[in-house]
Amino acid sequence: MARRVKGGCACEVKTKGPCCAQRGAAGRRLDVAVLIAVLGVLVLGIEAAAQFGTVEVRILPEYSVEGSPIVLVVSGTGADSCVPRLDDVRIAAKHIVVATESPAMGCTSTPTPWSVLVPLEELPAGPYAVTITYRRTGGPYEMPEQVIGRATFQVTMPGCAAGDSIPEASPADLTTLVQGNAAFALDLYGTLRTNKDLVGKNLFFSPYGISLCLAMAYAGARGETERQMAETLRFTLPQDRLHPAFAQLSLTLAGRNGLELSIANSLWGQTGYPFLPSFLCLLGEVYGAPLQELDFLADPEAARRTINRWVEEETRGRIQDLIPPMGITEETRLVLANAVYFKAAWLFPFPEGATRDAPFHLLDRREVLVPTMVVQAPLDYFAGDGYQAVELPYNGGEASLVILLPDPGCFEEFEQSLDTERLTQCLERLEKKDVLLFLPKFTFTSEFSLGEILAGLGMPDAFSDQADFSGMTGRRDLVIDDVYHKAFVGLDEAGTEAAAATAVVMVMGLPPKPPVEVRVDRPFLFLIRDQETGTILFLGRVLNPAR
């Protein structure tokens, strides 16, 4: 295992005093029946693009309902008679991989239509991403598994109108959402870095996970509460465009190659509590979080254990006890939870035999010896005014780790000045260099309560008797009690054999120039981002890798 990152977030909502104001919420849904994935040379390479032009994916029945059998029909036209057949179906959270294969020999050159039926067991409500892969087996013409198509589809909830669908988010809306999430990430980082409980400590959190979790609460916000949350969370899209954008972004991220990225949401409500069907349909079908009832009144501790167990399972055991003791009481009526799990191998792995103990210079001028890895590879690099930046791609090339290394004595100044404009300029100026990188190994967990922090950032009404979440129940009877967040990160040398082989090929293409040396031997900031969308999945700092 080369890279393990997990994050969890839970937003607890409890009852407040009675209030007569009411406002409904329109429930909308993403619903795609026929999906076309057009393949290109940039994605597949020349060989695969020549074999497949267009892959069509249909879902049967056209409007699939939770609890009903589903069949995916994958079809296309191959360049020869050796057409794909179903090899395997892999399902992880909301991502379905349909693996196909065909023999590499004994084929005629006749273009041949093909079709594969993929029966799926009953799926929970929510949006799903489908990736179609293909490989050729046997003989000297074997071809490794490659992506030949992508699609998305929706499983609706019983009782939610099948024809009232959310339109697909536009590229402009996705860009707006990602930019807003990045701004919120740095706003939150700026507050957390000076928090009295975090001063002098390593810090790591998932701004994407927090935004996604709070977006589910925002779906029920109305009036001044809605306005404050939008301003604080940097939600600039109207609700009827924001939620489709979140759904599409989650599906885009779930379909990444060469890594494991699992994003899961859940909605836990008091048994028998009168939530609006429109709110339940929106969360169930757009966020994949259908209502799961718990009896907070009768046994809040059992409810807490149930939700924590769900988080632990979704993060492969890395996030335990997200909600602390007494975090749920008899007054709790609703808990919204999000879990993010990330695992990827380096594209250019660090040789284990090269790791040595080396000094790391702390902010107080002390030194600690920490295991330090080293690799020389073609990496994106930029030397700015008072800092260095280097980007390490993960296997598959669709996600990366960005390290921001301030010059000696400049960490606090750089950390304080980091905003979206400076970060964007830094990322845009990265260019390929031969880099000799020294990077310490580290593993740590961060956890904190975000209630007071979010209220201080500009959304106090959500945590007070002024809260208006009437879009959840039709009444102003709910208020957010607290928001809990916990994240784990572990970084080491390990990679996969495929990643190591790829690294050799790429390094061999470098001109013989002296490498740029980046020695990460002092406090630094880092982020994990999706390459295509620019989404900041995780953000943090390392002040002492020995902790």
C-alpha positions as CSV (number, residue, x, y, z in Angstrom):
1,M,0.0,0.0,0.0
2,A,1.5,3.3,-1.1
3,R,-1.0,5.9,-0.1
4,R,-3.9,5.7,2.3
5,V,-6.1,8.6,3.0
6,K,-9.4,8.5,4.7
7,G,-11.8,11.2,6.0
8,G,-15.1,11.2,7.8
9,C,-17.6,13.9,8.5
10,A,-20.9,13.9,10.4
11,C,-23.4,16.7,10.8
12,E,-25.8,16.2,13.7
13,V,-29.2,17.9,13.7
14,K,-31.5,18.1,16.7
15,T,-34.8,19.6,17.5
16,K,-35.3,23.1,18.7
17,G,-38.2,25.1,20.0
18,P,-41.4,25.1,17.9
19,C,-41.8,27.7,15.2
20,C,-44.7,28.2,12.7
21,A,-42.7,29.3,9.6
22,Q,-42.8,26.7,6.8
23,R,-41.4,26.4,3.4
24,G,-41.3,23.4,1.0
25,A,-38.4,22.1,-1.0
26,A,-38.6,20.8,-4.5
27,G,-37.1,17.3,-4.8
28,R,-35.2,16.8,-8.1
29,R,-33.3,13.8,-9.5
30,L,-30.6,12.9,-12.0
31,D,-32.0,10.2,-14.3
32,V,-30.2,8.9,-17.4
33,A,-31.5,5.9,-19.4
34,V,-29.4,5.8,-22.5
35,L,-25.7,6.7,-22.1
36,I,-23.2,7.2,-24.9
37,A,-19.4,7.1,-24.2
38,V,-17.3,8.3,-27.1
39,L,-13.7,7.1,-26.9
40,G,-10.6,9.1,-27.9
41,V,-7.0,8.5,-28.6
42,L,-6.0,10.6,-25.6
43,V,-7.8,8.3,-23.2
44,L,-7.2,4.9,-24.7
45,G,-4.2,5.1,-27.0
46,I,-4.2,4.5,-30.7
47,E,-4.7,0.7,-30.6
48,A,-7.8,0.8,-28.4
49,A,-9.3,3.8,-30.3
50,A,-8.9,1.9,-33.5
51,Q,-10.8,-1.1,-32.2
52,F,-13.7,0.8,-30.7
53,G,-15.5,3.9,-32.0
54,T,-18.5,4.3,-29.8
55,V,-19.7,2.2,-26.8
56,E,-23.4,2.5,-25.9
57,V,-24.6,1.6,-22.4
58,R,-28.3,1.2,-21.8
59,I,-30.1,0.5,-18.5
60,L,-33.1,-1.8,-18.2
61,P,-35.7,-0.9,-17.1
62,E,-35.5,2.6,-18.3
63,Y,-36.4,4.0,-14.9
64,S,-34.8,1.7,-12.3
65,V,-36.2,1.7,-8.8
66,E,-34.4,0.6,-5.7
67,G,-35.1,-3.0,-4.9
68,S,-35.7,-4.0,-8.6
69,P,-33.4,-6.1,-10.8
70,I,-31.3,-4.0,-13.2
71,V,-29.5,-5.0,-16.4
72,L,-26.9,-3.0,-18.2
73,V,-26.7,-3.6,-21.9
74,V,-23.2,-2.6,-23.2
75,S,-22.8,-2.7,-27.0
76,G,-20.6,-1.5,-29.9
77,T,-18.9,-2.5,-33.0
78,G,-15.4,-4.1,-32.9
79,A,-12.7,-3.7,-35.7
80,D,-12.6,-7.5,-36.1
81,S,-14.4,-10.7,-35.2
82,C,-13.0,-11.1,-31.7
83,V,-15.7,-9.2,-29.9
84,P,-15.7,-8.5,-26.1
85,R,-17.3,-10.9,-23.7
86,L,-18.1,-10.3,-20.0
87,D,-15.1,-11.2,-17.7
88,D,-16.0,-9.6,-14.4
89,V,-18.1,-7.0,-12.6
90,R,-16.6,-5.0,-9.7
91,I,-18.7,-2.8,-7.6
92,A,-17.2,-0.4,-5.0
93,A,-19.7,2.1,-3.5
94,K,-21.3,3.9,-6.4
95,H,-18.7,2.8,-9.0
96,I,-19.3,-0.2,-11.2
97,V,-16.5,-1.6,-13.4
98,V,-17.6,-3.9,-16.2
99,A,-14.5,-5.8,-17.4
100,T,-14.6,-7.4,-20.8
101,E,-12.1,-9.4,-22.8
102,S,-11.6,-11.3,-26.0
103,P,-8.9,-13.6,-27.4
104,A,-6.0,-12.0,-29.2
105,M,-5.6,-14.6,-31.9
106,G,-7.8,-16.3,-34.5
107,C,-9.7,-13.1,-35.5
108,T,-10.8,-12.0,-38.9
109,S,-10.7,-8.4,-40.0
110,T,-14.5,-8.2,-40.4
111,P,-16.0,-5.4,-38.3
112,T,-18.4,-7.1,-35.9
113,P,-21.2,-5.8,-33.7
114,W,-21.2,-7.0,-30.1
115,S,-23.3,-6.8,-27.0
116,V,-22.8,-7.7,-23.4
117,L,-25.6,-8.1,-20.8
118,V,-24.6,-7.2,-17.3
119,P,-27.2,-8.3,-14.7
120,L,-26.8,-6.4,-11.4
121,E,-28.2,-7.3,-8.1
122,E,-30.6,-4.9,-6.4
123,L,-28.8,-1.5,-5.9
124,P,-29.5,1.2,-3.3
125,A,-30.9,4.4,-4.6
126,G,-28.5,7.0,-5.9
127,P,-26.3,8.0,-8.9
128,Y,-23.8,5.4,-10.2
129,A,-20.7,5.7,-12.4
130,V,-19.9,2.9,-14.9
131,T,-16.5,2.2,-16.4
132,I,-16.2,-0.3,-19.2
133,T,-12.8,-1.9,-19.6
134,Y,-11.4,-4.2,-22.3
135,R,-8.4,-6.5,-22.7
136,R,-7.1,-9.1,-25.1
137,T,-5.7,-12.4,-23.8
138,G,-3.4,-15.1,-25.1
139,G,-0.6,-15.0,-27.7
140,P,1.8,-12.3,-28.6
141,Y,-0.9,-9.8,-29.3
142,E,-2.1,-9.5,-25.7
143,M,-3.4,-6.1,-24.6
144,P,-3.6,-5.0,-21.0
145,E,-6.9,-3.8,-19.5
146,Q,-7.9,-0.4,-20.8
147,V,-10.9,1.9,-20.4
148,I,-13.2,1.9,-23.5
149,G,-16.2,3.7,-22.1
150,R,-17.8,5.5,-19.2
151,A,-21.4,6.2,-18.3
152,T,-23.7,7.2,-15.4
153,F,-27.1,6.1,-14.4
154,Q,-29.6,6.7,-11.6
155,V,-31.5,4.3,-9.3
156,T,-34.6,6.0,-8.0
157,M,-36.3,5.6,-4.6
158,P,-39.8,4.1,-4.3
159,G,-42.3,6.9,-4.1
160,C,-40.2,9.5,-5.9
161,A,-41.4,10.6,-9.3
162,A,-39.5,8.8,-12.1
163,G,-40.0,11.5,-14.7
164,D,-38.9,14.5,-12.7
165,S,-35.1,14.4,-13.4
166,I,-32.3,16.8,-12.6
167,P,-30.6,18.1,-15.8
168,E,-26.9,17.1,-16.2
169,A,-24.6,19.8,-14.7
170,S,-22.9,22.0,-17.3
171,P,-19.0,22.2,-17.5
172,A,-19.4,25.8,-16.3
173,D,-21.3,24.7,-13.2
174,L,-18.7,22.1,-12.4
175,T,-16.0,24.6,-12.7
176,T,-17.9,27.0,-10.5
177,L,-18.4,24.3,-7.9
178,V,-14.8,23.3,-7.8
179,Q,-13.6,26.9,-7.5
180,G,-16.0,27.5,-4.7
181,N,-14.9,24.4,-2.9
182,A,-11.2,25.4,-3.2
183,A,-12.0,28.8,-1.8
184,F,-13.8,27.2,1.2
185,A,-10.9,24.8,1.7
186,L,-8.5,27.7,2.1
187,D,-10.9,29.7,4.3
188,L,-11.3,26.7,6.6
189,Y,-7.6,26.0,6.6
190,G,-6.9,29.6,7.5
191,T,-9.1,29.2,10.6
192,L,-8.0,25.8,11.6
193,R,-4.3,26.6,11.5
194,T,-4.7,29.2,14.3
195,N,-7.2,27.2,16.3
196,K,-6.0,26.9,19.9
197,D,-6.4,23.1,19.9
198,L,-4.3,22.8,16.7
199,V,-1.5,25.3,17.1
200,G,1.8,23.6,16.7
201,K,0.2,20.3,15.4
202,N,0.1,18.5,12.1
203,L,-3.2,19.2,10.3
204,F,-5.1,17.1,7.8
205,F,-8.7,17.3,6.6
206,S,-11.0,16.7,3.6
207,P,-12.5,20.0,2.4
208,Y,-14.3,18.1,-0.3
209,G,-15.9,15.7,2.2
210,I,-16.9,18.6,4.5
211,S,-18.4,20.6,1.7
212,L,-20.3,17.5,0.4
213,C,-21.6,16.7,3.9
214,L,-22.8,20.2,4.5
215,A,-24.4,20.4,1.1
216,M,-26.8,17.8,2.2
217,A,-27.8,20.0,5.1
218,Y,-27.9,23.0,2.9
219,A,-30.5,21.2,0.8
220,G,-33.0,21.8,3.6
221,A,-31.9,25.3,4.5
222,R,-34.1,28.3,3.8
223,G,-34.1,32.0,4.3
224,E,-31.2,33.7,6.1
225,T,-29.8,30.3,7.1
226,E,-29.6,29.3,3.5
227,R,-27.9,32.7,2.6
228,Q,-25.3,32.4,5.4
229,M,-24.4,28.8,4.5
230,A,-24.1,29.6,0.8
231,E,-21.7,32.5,1.6
232,T,-19.6,30.6,4.1
233,L,-19.4,27.4,2.0
234,R,-18.8,29.4,-1.2
235,F,-21.9,27.9,-2.8
236,T,-22.6,30.4,-5.7
237,L,-24.9,28.2,-7.7
238,P,-28.6,28.1,-7.0
239,Q,-29.8,25.0,-5.3
240,D,-31.4,23.5,-8.4
241,R,-27.9,23.6,-10.1
242,L,-25.7,23.1,-7.0
243,H,-26.9,19.6,-6.2
244,P,-26.7,18.2,-9.7
245,A,-23.1,19.6,-9.9
246,F,-22.2,17.8,-6.7
247,A,-23.7,14.6,-8.0
248,Q,-21.8,14.8,-11.3
249,L,-18.5,15.7,-9.6
250,S,-18.8,12.7,-7.2
251,L,-19.5,10.4,-10.2
252,T,-16.5,11.9,-12.1
253,L,-14.2,11.3,-9.1
254,A,-15.5,7.8,-8.5
255,G,-14.6,6.7,-12.0
256,R,-10.9,7.5,-11.7
257,N,-8.4,4.9,-12.9
258,G,-5.4,3.4,-11.2
259,L,-6.5,4.4,-7.7
260,E,-9.3,3.7,-5.2
261,L,-11.5,6.7,-4.4
262,S,-14.7,5.9,-2.5
263,I,-17.2,8.6,-1.6
264,A,-20.2,7.6,0.5
265,N,-23.0,9.6,2.1
266,S,-25.7,8.5,4.6
267,L,-28.8,10.0,6.2
268,W,-29.8,8.8,9.6
269,G,-33.2,10.0,10.9
270,Q,-35.4,9.5,14.0
271,T,-37.8,6.7,13.5
272,G,-41.2,8.1,12.5
273,Y,-40.0,11.7,12.2
274,P,-42.0,13.6,9.5
275,F,-39.3,14.5,7.0
276,L,-40.5,16.0,3.7
277,P,-40.6,13.5,0.8
278,S,-38.9,16.1,-1.4
279,F,-35.9,16.3,1.0
280,L,-35.6,12.5,1.3
281,C,-35.8,12.1,-2.5
282,L,-33.2,14.7,-3.1
283,L,-30.7,13.2,-0.7
284,G,-31.5,9.6,-1.6
285,E,-31.2,10.0,-5.4
286,V,-28.7,12.8,-5.8
287,Y,-26.4,12.1,-2.9
288,G,-27.0,8.3,-2.6
289,A,-28.1,8.8,1.0
290,P,-31.6,7.2,1.5
291,L,-33.1,7.6,4.9
292,Q,-32.0,5.0,7.5
293,E,-34.1,5.2,10.6
294,L,-32.7,5.0,14.1
295,D,-34.3,5.5,17.5
296,F,-32.3,8.3,19.0
297,L,-35.0,8.8,21.7
298,A,-34.8,5.2,23.1
299,D,-31.1,4.5,22.8
300,P,-28.8,7.3,21.5
301,E,-25.6,5.4,22.4
302,A,-26.7,2.5,20.2
303,A,-27.4,5.0,17.3
304,R,-24.0,6.5,17.8
305,R,-22.3,3.1,17.5
306,T,-24.3,2.2,14.4
307,I,-23.3,5.4,12.6
308,N,-19.6,5.1,13.7
309,R,-19.6,1.5,12.5
310,W,-20.8,2.7,9.0
311,V,-18.0,5.3,8.9
312,E,-15.5,2.7,10.0
313,E,-16.6,0.2,7.3
314,E,-16.6,2.9,4.5
315,T,-13.1,4.0,5.4
316,R,-11.7,0.4,5.6
317,G,-11.3,0.7,9.4
318,R,-9.1,3.8,9.4
319,I,-11.7,6.2,10.9
320,Q,-13.1,4.9,14.2
321,D,-15.3,6.7,16.7
322,L,-16.0,9.7,14.5
323,I,-18.9,10.8,16.7
324,P,-17.6,11.1,20.3
325,P,-19.4,9.8,23.4
326,M,-22.4,12.1,24.2
327,G,-22.2,13.4,20.6
328,I,-25.7,12.0,20.1
329,T,-28.5,12.5,22.6
330,E,-32.2,12.0,23.0
331,E,-32.7,15.3,21.3
332,T,-31.0,14.2,18.0
333,R,-33.3,13.9,15.1
334,L,-31.0,13.7,12.1
335,V,-27.4,12.8,11.4
336,L,-25.8,13.4,7.9
337,A,-22.6,11.6,7.4
338,N,-19.9,11.4,4.7
339,A,-16.9,9.2,4.3
340,V,-14.0,9.5,1.9
341,Y,-11.5,6.7,1.3
342,F,-8.4,7.2,-1.0
343,K,-5.7,4.7,-1.8
344,A,-3.2,5.1,-4.6
345,A,0.3,4.0,-5.6
346,W,2.9,6.5,-6.7
347,L,3.5,6.7,-10.4
348,F,7.2,7.0,-9.5
349,P,7.6,4.9,-6.3
350,F,10.4,5.5,-3.8
351,P,12.9,2.6,-3.6
352,E,12.6,1.2,-0.1
353,G,16.3,0.5,0.1
354,A,17.1,4.2,-0.3
355,T,15.2,5.4,2.8
356,R,17.4,6.7,5.5
357,D,17.0,8.6,8.7
358,A,17.6,12.3,8.1
359,P,17.1,15.5,10.1
360,F,13.8,17.4,9.9
361,H,14.0,21.0,11.1
362,L,11.1,22.1,13.3
363,L,9.7,25.6,13.7
364,D,11.3,26.0,17.1
365,R,14.7,25.2,15.5
366,R,15.0,21.8,17.0
367,E,15.7,18.8,14.8
368,V,14.2,15.3,14.8
369,L,15.4,12.3,12.9
370,V,12.8,10.9,10.6
371,P,12.8,8.1,7.9
372,T,13.3,10.1,4.6
373,M,12.6,8.6,1.2
374,V,14.3,9.7,-2.0
375,V,13.4,9.3,-5.7
376,Q,14.6,11.0,-8.9
377,A,11.9,11.3,-11.4
378,P,10.3,13.7,-14.0
379,L,8.0,15.8,-11.8
380,D,6.1,19.1,-12.2
381,Y,8.1,21.7,-10.3
382,F,8.1,25.4,-9.6
383,A,10.3,27.7,-7.6
384,G,8.4,30.7,-6.4
385,D,9.1,33.7,-4.3
386,G,10.0,32.1,-0.9
387,Y,8.9,28.5,-1.6
388,Q,9.2,25.5,-3.8
389,A,6.4,23.4,-5.2
390,V,6.5,19.9,-6.5
391,E,3.7,17.6,-7.7
392,L,3.9,13.8,-7.4
393,P,1.4,11.9,-9.7
394,Y,-0.3,8.8,-8.6
395,N,-0.6,5.7,-10.7
396,G,-3.1,6.4,-13.6
397,G,-2.1,10.1,-13.7
398,E,-5.5,11.3,-12.6
399,A,-4.7,12.4,-9.1
400,S,-1.6,13.9,-7.5
401,L,0.1,15.1,-4.3
402,V,1.2,18.7,-4.3
403,I,3.9,19.7,-1.8
404,L,4.4,23.4,-1.0
405,L,7.7,23.9,0.8
406,P,8.4,27.4,2.2
407,D,12.0,28.5,2.4
408,P,13.7,28.2,5.8
409,G,12.2,30.7,8.3
410,C,9.2,31.5,6.0
411,F,6.6,28.9,6.9
412,E,4.3,31.1,9.0
413,E,4.4,33.9,6.5
414,F,3.7,31.6,3.6
415,E,1.0,29.7,5.4
416,Q,-0.8,33.0,6.3
417,S,-0.6,34.3,2.8
418,L,-1.9,31.2,1.0
419,D,-5.1,32.0,-0.8
420,T,-6.9,30.7,-3.9
421,E,-5.1,33.2,-6.2
422,R,-1.6,32.3,-5.0
423,L,-2.4,28.6,-5.0
424,T,-3.8,28.8,-8.6
425,Q,-0.8,30.7,-9.8
426,C,1.5,28.1,-8.2
427,L,-0.3,25.2,-9.8
428,E,-0.5,26.9,-13.2
429,R,3.3,27.5,-13.2
430,L,4.3,23.9,-12.6
431,E,6.5,22.5,-15.3
432,K,8.2,19.2,-15.9
433,K,11.7,19.0,-14.4
434,D,14.1,16.2,-13.5
435,V,13.7,16.3,-9.7
436,L,15.7,14.7,-6.9
437,L,13.1,14.6,-4.1
438,F,13.8,13.9,-0.4
439,L,10.4,13.4,1.4
440,P,9.8,12.2,5.0
441,K,7.4,9.3,5.7
442,F,4.6,10.2,7.9
443,T,1.3,8.9,9.4
444,F,-1.1,10.9,11.6
445,T,-4.7,11.5,12.3
446,S,-6.5,14.9,12.8
447,E,-9.9,15.3,14.4
448,F,-11.9,18.3,15.5
449,S,-15.3,19.7,16.0
450,L,-16.3,22.3,13.4
451,G,-19.5,23.8,14.9
452,E,-18.0,26.9,16.5
453,I,-15.5,27.3,13.6
454,L,-18.3,27.3,10.9
455,A,-20.4,29.6,13.0
456,G,-17.4,32.0,13.2
457,L,-16.8,31.8,9.4
458,G,-20.3,33.3,8.8
459,M,-23.1,30.7,9.3
460,P,-24.1,31.2,13.0
461,D,-27.9,30.9,12.4
462,A,-27.5,27.2,11.5
463,F,-26.3,26.5,15.0
464,S,-28.8,28.7,16.9
465,D,-32.5,29.0,17.5
466,Q,-32.6,31.2,14.4
467,A,-32.0,28.2,12.2
468,D,-34.4,27.6,9.3
469,F,-34.2,24.1,7.9
470,S,-37.8,24.0,7.0
471,G,-36.8,22.4,3.7
472,M,-36.3,19.2,5.7
473,T,-39.6,19.0,7.5
474,G,-41.8,21.9,6.5
475,R,-41.2,23.5,9.9
476,R,-38.4,25.4,11.6
477,D,-37.9,22.7,14.2
478,L,-34.3,21.6,13.5
479,V,-30.9,23.1,14.3
480,I,-27.3,21.8,13.7
481,D,-25.8,20.8,17.0
482,D,-22.2,20.1,15.8
483,V,-20.1,19.0,12.9
484,Y,-17.5,16.3,13.6
485,H,-14.5,15.7,11.3
486,K,-11.7,13.2,11.4
487,A,-9.0,12.3,8.8
488,F,-6.1,9.9,8.5
489,V,-3.1,10.0,6.2
490,G,-0.2,7.6,5.7
491,L,2.6,8.1,3.3
492,D,5.3,5.6,2.5
493,E,7.5,4.3,-0.4
494,A,5.3,1.5,-1.7
495,G,3.9,1.4,-5.2
496,T,2.5,-1.3,-7.5
497,E,4.6,-3.2,-10.1
498,A,2.7,-1.5,-12.9
499,A,3.6,1.9,-11.5
500,A,7.2,0.9,-11.1
501,A,7.4,-0.4,-14.7
502,T,5.8,2.8,-16.0
503,A,8.3,4.9,-14.1
504,V,11.3,3.3,-15.7
505,V,9.9,4.0,-19.2
506,M,9.3,7.7,-18.5
507,V,12.6,8.3,-16.7
508,M,14.5,6.9,-19.6
509,G,13.1,9.7,-21.8
510,L,14.7,12.5,-19.8
511,P,17.6,14.5,-21.2
512,P,20.8,14.2,-19.2
513,K,20.6,17.4,-17.1
514,P,21.4,17.9,-13.5
515,P,18.3,17.3,-11.4
516,V,16.5,20.0,-9.4
517,E,16.9,19.0,-5.7
518,V,13.9,19.4,-3.4
519,R,14.7,18.4,0.2
520,V,11.6,18.4,2.3
521,D,13.4,18.7,5.6
522,R,11.3,21.4,7.2
523,P,7.5,22.1,7.8
524,F,5.4,22.0,4.6
525,L,1.9,22.1,3.3
526,F,0.4,19.5,1.0
527,L,-2.8,18.7,-0.8
528,I,-4.2,15.9,-2.8
529,R,-6.1,16.9,-5.9
530,D,-8.0,15.5,-8.8
531,Q,-6.1,16.4,-12.0
532,E,-9.0,16.9,-14.4
533,T,-11.4,18.8,-12.2
534,G,-8.9,20.5,-9.9
535,T,-10.9,19.3,-6.9
536,I,-9.0,19.5,-3.6
537,L,-9.8,16.2,-1.9
538,F,-7.5,16.6,1.1
539,L,-5.4,19.5,2.5
540,G,-3.0,19.6,5.3
541,R,0.4,20.5,6.8
542,V,3.2,18.6,8.4
543,L,5.0,20.4,11.2
544,N,6.6,17.3,12.7
545,P,6.5,14.0,10.7
546,A,7.8,12.1,13.8
547,R,4.5,12.7,15.6
